[in-house]
Amino acid sequence: MIFKLTLSTLHTLILLAGVATAQTQPAAPANSGATSPATPIEEPSTTILSDTLRYDDSKKESTFTGKVVMTRGLLTLSSDTLAMREDADGNQFGIATADPGKRVFIRQVRPENFEVLEGVGLKADYNGKDEIFDLIGQAVVTRYICGKHFDTVSGQQVRYNQKTDVYQAFSGPDSFNPDGRVRSVAQPKARTEAAIAACRAAQANTPLPALTPASPPAVAPRP
């Protein structure tokens, strides 16, 4: 069984791909007569903490192990192992895995909409060539607005295709749900927009406290 819907906000999770160096282009000198190109947006720096690191320069592969925490801008990834590589064309690929009884955790903050996206799975897989991101095994994606739980989708696998902007959830024996099926709970668009407007109005009067990450759902017991 496959469940599909368009969910543009999920593209923010796709930043799992590896370390990128920020680049800027200097503007043309004043009165030079040259047209100054638009300043490109800098890619956020990436920091990865781990107990060990193994890097193979010939294969362009890096393997981080032990309490891995990757931070890239407003994205945070937590796992037990993170393997990253780059092919000859510069396409990046990443696989994050968790120890038994645990799951990979991804959290993306979108302050412009007071929104937080959180995803968990036994494995997270990113294919930079095809621009496809997967959470595999016990997969759950949850959306919060202004700190309140709004939308959730869960299944055996959650996939997002950045090229087509299509989000998919797959059922299977390793689904988060006891019956192995996909489960989706979504709020009406009007309620979502009202929540964002209310949060923006409240922030204009009183600064809101920082959002606190929710605890990832526990791994469902195996039959």
N, C-alpha and C positions, 0 to 999 in steps of 0.2 A: 504494500500500500504506500502511495506517495501523496503527500499533501503539499500543495503549492499556493503561494500568495506573494504579492509584491510587498516588500518591506524595505523601503529605501534606507531607513535608519541603520539596518544591520551592516551596511557597507563600512561603518566605522570600525567594526571588529577586524577588518581585513588587514589592519596594520601590523599583523603578526610577522610579516616578512622582515628580514634582517636589518643589520645596522646600515644606515645611510649617512653620508657626510653632508652637512648643510652647505649649499653653494649659493653665492650671491653674485650678481653682475653689477659692477660699478656704473653709476650714472655718468653721462657725458658731462664734461666740464661746462660751467656756466658760460653763456654767450659764445659757445663754440660753433653754433649753427647746426650741430648734429642733433638728430632726433634721439631723445633719451628713451630707451626701451623700458617697458614696465618692469619694475623690480620683482623678480620671481619670489614666490613664497618659500621661505626656508623650511626644509624638512626638519622635524624635531630630532634632537640628538637621542641616542639610544644608550641606556645603561643596563648591563646585565650583571647580576650578582649570583654567585654560585660557589659551591665548595671546591669544585675542580673545573678545569677547562683544558680541552685537547684541541689543538688547531693543526690541520694538515694543509700547508700552503699549496702543495702540488695539486690537491683535489679541491681546494677552496672550501673546506669543510670545517666547521667548528662544532664541538660537542660540549655542552655545559651540563654538569650533573650536581645534584645535591642542593635542595632548597633554592631552586632557580627562581629568581624574580627579575623579570624584564620590564623596564619602564621606557616608554617611547611617547613623549608628549603627555597626553592625558590617558594613554593606554597602559594598563598593567597586566602582565601575564605571570601566573605562578604555576610551576610544575616541578617535577622531580628531575626530568631530563629535557633538554632542548637541543635538537640537532639542526644545524643550519648549513645550507650549501648554496653555491651560485654556479650556474652553467656557463658555457663559453660565450653565450649571448648576453650574459648579465642578468638572466632571470633568476629570481631568488625562490628558495623552497625552505620550508621549516616544518619540523615535526616535534611537538611537545607531548610528553607522556607523563603519566603519574604512576606511583607505586600501587600495589594491590590495596583496595579499600579506600583509595583516594581518587580525586579527579583533577584534571587541569582546570584552572580558573582564569577567565579573562574578564577584565572590567574596562569599559570605555566611558569616559565622562564627556558630555556635550553641554557645556555651560550655557550656550546660547539658547537652548530650549529647556534648561533645568532638567536634563535627561541623563540617565545612566543606563547603559546596557551591560548585562552580565551574562556570561556563558560558561557552562561547565561540560566536561566530557572526559572520558577515559583517555582520549587522545585528541589533539588538535593538529590539523594538517593543512598547510597552505601551499598552493601551486601558483607561483607567480607568473608562469608562462600562460596558463589558461585563466588566471585570475579567479580561482575557485578556492574557497575556504570551507573546511569541514570540521565539525565537532563530532567525534565518533564514539559511541558507547555511552549509555546513560546520559544522553545529551539533553541539556535544558538551556534555553535562552530566555532571559527575563528582562523586561523594560520597566524602569522606574522614572516617574516624573515628580519633581519636587520632593524626592524621598519616599514617594508612595508607589506601591506595586500596581502596575497597570496591565501589562500584557505578558503572556508566557506561552512558549511552545516547547514541547518535549517529545522525544522519540528515541530510536536507536541512533539516528544520525541527523544532524542539521547541516545543511549546505547552503552557501550563498555564492552566486555567480555574479561577479562585479560587472562583467561585460553586458549581461542581459538584465541586471537588476532584479533577478528572480531568486526567491528564497524557497527552499524545499526542506521538508521533514520526512524521514523515512521510518516506517515501522520495522520491527524485527525482534528476535528473542532477547537482544541485549538493550531493549528500550528501557527508558526510565520508568515507564508505566507498567503496572503488573500484567496487563493483558497484551503487552507487546505492541500496542498500537500508538499512533500519533495523537497527541492531545494539544489543542490550541485554545487559549482564552484571550480574546481581544476586546478592548473597550471601543465604543463608538468614537468616531473622529471628533464629534462635537464635544464630548466629554474631555478628550485629550487636549483640544484647543482651549477649553475653559480652564483646565488645570494649569496650563502654561501661562495663560493670561493672569490667573489669580496669583500664581507664584511670582510673576514679574511685578504685579502691583504691590505685593507684600514686600518684595525686595526693595522697591523704591522707597518704602517707608522705614523698614527695619531690615538690616542685613540678616540674611538667612544663615543658619549654622552650616558648616561643611557637611556634605553627604557622607554617611557612614556606610562602607561596603556591607552588603548583606552576606550572611554565611551561606556558602554553597549548599544546595540540598544534599542530604545524605545519600550515599549509594544504595540503591534498592537491593534488598536481600535476594540472593539467587535462590530459585526453587530447588 
